[in-house]
Amino acid sequence: MTYFPLSKEQQELKDIAVQLAADELAPRAAETDKTRVFPRASLDGLKASGLWGLRVSKEHGGLGADLLSTCLVVEELAKKCASTAMCYKMHVEAAELISRMPSDYQVEHFVKKIATGEILCTVAGGETSGKGDNWVPGMVLSSVEKGDDGYILDNLRKSYVTSAGQASHYFMLCRVGAETKGHKLSALFIEADKIEWETLEDWNGLGMRGNNSMPIRFNGVVPEENRIGDEGAALKYLGAIMMPVVALTYGAAYLGVASGAYELAMEEASKLHPSGAKRLDSPINQRRMAELSAKIEAARALLHVAAAAGDAGQVAAPLPYLQAKVSCSEVAVLVTQELMTMFGGTAFAGRLPFERYFRDARAGMIMGLANDDAYQTIYSMLFPEKKK
Ligand SMILES: Cc1cc2nc3c(=O)[nH]c(=O)nc-3n(C[C@H](O)[C@H](O)[C@H](O)COP(=O)(O)OP(=O)(O)OC[C@H]3O[C@@H](n4cnc5c(N)ncnc54)[C@H](O)[C@@H]3O)c2cc1C
């Protein structure tokens, strides 16, 4: 359900996503998970309806969707195939900054092409927090040097790049100059066909198995006109411009894992078995389904209210976005774990796809801002240190 009142336009976008998820994503989801093949066909299936340009402004050929519609679309896709939804979410995230503050050059070369579906982009942000067992708290992103022709990427490695090797463009965060401090980040929009890159490992994750979230190494020169905004100012843009869409679409994707598994459970648990019984005859399962529905609606209500407040320009700090992200990812873990119990051996043996949802849900705890990290940030917003 969606208790939040939707506008006609929001409802229409949701309906489009429901239909596309059923027609394009659902039939390929099991195979995507099993074979780990990148869900290119499922993503291509979203193009004609304009979803690749979901948040690109109407002026530049996109759908101009607000945050709430964006959450509705991502949730519906994730209900049917979390891998495809995550690749799509990363595309929407990677397209956000350049769509919101493009130069004239970038409008023509990138933004309009995102809207028409010529560009599939992704985020090459995170790097490893250490080497092997040497875990180092707090990541400092690699630096690039500035040359006459642009930014020189010299064996620059990113750790988990969804759609690695499949994306045509990478939204990359880096420092310019080895001496530059960790918080002085710059954002580059890299064209894959104008640079050398190689994926370094196979992707064989526990969940999100169609994601291609591999390490990737870049070499080459990125022209200055591909930098988004000012040099060293990306953290400011991340906070002020990107954070709503980053955190809320994580929330929506994991909410979709929860609600997709739940919808499947409603269908399966109501089926009459040859014995004449159904799983929902059991009071413990009746209680379980009722309780899970309440938890899902609570997470969804927070997600939608945070998105709507953001759309209304009423959010000053990212607190509600992060609270929504952790709530949705945790509800996905809870719901899928309970359904694994409820459907017993049938689920464990993989005769019903609950185990896929269960594995996909785990990624929500560590992705983006990992939940522990998000809680730390939530805490610091609730209890800001007084300046001496
Ligand atoms: C399926 C998948 C797809 C991904 N796709 C992308 C992508 O497209 N682009 C991209 O840039 N990245 C991507 N990532 C990376 C992701 O966003 C995280 O950066 C990554 O999963 C963190 O893993 P790590 O081993 O570096 O975590 P670590 O930093 O080692 O963290 C491990 C644990 O340490 C704790 N911890 C770490 N830092 C803190 C902190 N500051 N405060 C409190 N606790 C902390 C937490 O408990 C955390 O769960 C993806 C990851 C996955 C799993």
Ligand as a Chemical Component Dictionary entry (heavy atoms), coordinates in Angstrom:
data_LIG
# 
_chem_comp.id                   LIG 
_chem_comp.type                 NON-POLYMER 
_chem_comp.pdbx_formal_charge   0 
_chem_comp.three_letter_code    LIG 
# 
loop_
_chem_comp_atom.comp_id 
_chem_comp_atom.atom_id 
_chem_comp_atom.alt_atom_id 
_chem_comp_atom.type_symbol 
_chem_comp_atom.charge 
_chem_comp_atom.model_Cartn_x 
_chem_comp_atom.model_Cartn_y 
_chem_comp_atom.model_Cartn_z 
_chem_comp_atom.pdbx_ordinal 
LIG C1  C1  C 0 26.339 -4.808 -3.919 1  
LIG C2  C2  C 0 27.184 -3.604 -3.713 2  
LIG C3  C3  C 0 27.191 -2.620 -4.676 3  
LIG C4  C4  C 0 27.975 -1.468 -4.509 4  
LIG N1  N1  N 0 27.969 -0.530 -5.491 5  
LIG C5  C5  C 0 28.749 0.573  -5.374 6  
LIG C6  C6  C 0 28.833 1.546  -6.423 7  
LIG O1  O1  O 0 28.175 1.445  -7.454 8  
LIG N2  N2  N 0 29.649 2.600  -6.274 9  
LIG C7  C7  C 0 30.405 2.775  -5.138 10 
LIG O2  O2  O 0 31.121 3.749  -5.056 11 
LIG N3  N3  N 0 30.342 1.867  -4.137 12 
LIG C8  C8  C 0 29.545 0.784  -4.222 13 
LIG N4  N4  N 0 29.517 -0.164 -3.203 14 
LIG C9  C9  C 0 30.344 0.072  -2.008 15 
LIG C10 C10 C 0 29.492 0.396  -0.797 16 
LIG O3  O3  O 0 28.786 1.573  -1.004 17 
LIG C11 C11 C 0 30.362 0.493  0.447  18 
LIG O4  O4  O 0 31.335 1.473  0.281  19 
LIG C12 C12 C 0 31.035 -0.786 0.718  20 
LIG O5  O5  O 0 30.121 -1.843 0.676  21 
LIG C13 C13 C 0 31.634 -0.753 2.096  22 
LIG O6  O6  O 0 32.453 -1.905 2.169  23 
LIG P1  P1  P 0 33.875 -1.865 2.869  24 
LIG O7  O7  O 0 34.372 -3.241 2.938  25 
LIG O8  O8  O 0 34.718 -0.838 2.228  26 
LIG O9  O9  O 0 33.383 -1.394 4.290  27 
LIG P2  P2  P 0 34.196 -0.970 5.540  28 
LIG O10 O10 O 0 34.492 0.486  5.440  29 
LIG O11 O11 O 0 35.283 -1.937 5.792  30 
LIG O12 O12 O 0 33.058 -1.109 6.636  31 
LIG C14 C14 C 0 32.747 -2.347 7.244  32 
LIG C15 C15 C 0 31.963 -2.061 8.503  33 
LIG O13 O13 O 0 32.764 -1.243 9.352  34 
LIG C16 C16 C 0 31.938 -0.326 10.045 35 
LIG N5  N5  N 0 32.292 1.063  9.674  36 
LIG C17 C17 C 0 33.077 1.466  8.659  37 
LIG N6  N6  N 0 33.187 2.812  8.642  38 
LIG C18 C18 C 0 32.453 3.274  9.654  39 
LIG C19 C19 C 0 32.172 4.572  10.160 40 
LIG N7  N7  N 0 32.706 5.670  9.602  41 
LIG N8  N8  N 0 31.372 4.671  11.240 42 
LIG C20 C20 C 0 30.838 3.568  11.820 43 
LIG N9  N9  N 0 31.070 2.307  11.385 44 
LIG C21 C21 C 0 31.861 2.159  10.323 45 
LIG C22 C22 C 0 30.533 -0.658 9.685  46 
LIG O14 O14 O 0 30.035 -1.615 10.579 47 
LIG C23 C23 C 0 30.673 -1.266 8.309  48 
LIG O15 O15 O 0 29.557 -2.062 7.982  49 
LIG C24 C24 C 0 28.753 -1.317 -3.343 50 
LIG C25 C25 C 0 28.746 -2.316 -2.358 51 
LIG C26 C26 C 0 27.976 -3.448 -2.543 52 
LIG C27 C27 C 0 27.983 -4.499 -1.476 53 
# 
loop_
_chem_comp_bond.comp_id 
_chem_comp_bond.atom_id_1 
_chem_comp_bond.atom_id_2 
_chem_comp_bond.value_order 
_chem_comp_bond.pdbx_ordinal 
LIG C1  C2  SING 1  
LIG C2  C3  SING 2  
LIG C2  C26 DOUB 3  
LIG C3  C4  DOUB 4  
LIG C4  N1  SING 5  
LIG C4  C24 SING 6  
LIG N1  C5  DOUB 7  
LIG C5  C6  SING 8  
LIG C5  C8  SING 9  
LIG C6  O1  DOUB 10 
LIG C6  N2  SING 11 
LIG N2  C7  SING 12 
LIG C7  O2  DOUB 13 
LIG C7  N3  SING 14 
LIG N3  C8  DOUB 15 
LIG C8  N4  SING 16 
LIG N4  C9  SING 17 
LIG N4  C24 SING 18 
LIG C9  C10 SING 19 
LIG C10 O3  SING 20 
LIG C10 C11 SING 21 
LIG C11 O4  SING 22 
LIG C11 C12 SING 23 
LIG C12 O5  SING 24 
LIG C12 C13 SING 25 
LIG C13 O6  SING 26 
LIG O6  P1  SING 27 
LIG P1  O7  DOUB 28 
LIG P1  O8  SING 29 
LIG P1  O9  SING 30 
LIG O9  P2  SING 31 
LIG P2  O10 DOUB 32 
LIG P2  O11 SING 33 
LIG P2  O12 SING 34 
LIG O12 C14 SING 35 
LIG C14 C15 SING 36 
LIG C15 O13 SING 37 
LIG C15 C23 SING 38 
LIG O13 C16 SING 39 
LIG C16 N5  SING 40 
LIG C16 C22 SING 41 
LIG N5  C17 SING 42 
LIG N5  C21 SING 43 
LIG C17 N6  DOUB 44 
LIG N6  C18 SING 45 
LIG C18 C19 SING 46 
LIG C18 C21 DOUB 47 
LIG C19 N7  SING 48 
LIG C19 N8  DOUB 49 
LIG N8  C20 SING 50 
LIG C20 N9  DOUB 51 
LIG N9  C21 SING 52 
LIG C22 O14 SING 53 
LIG C22 C23 SING 54 
LIG C23 O15 SING 55 
LIG C24 C25 DOUB 56 
LIG C25 C26 SING 57 
LIG C26 C27 SING 58 
# 
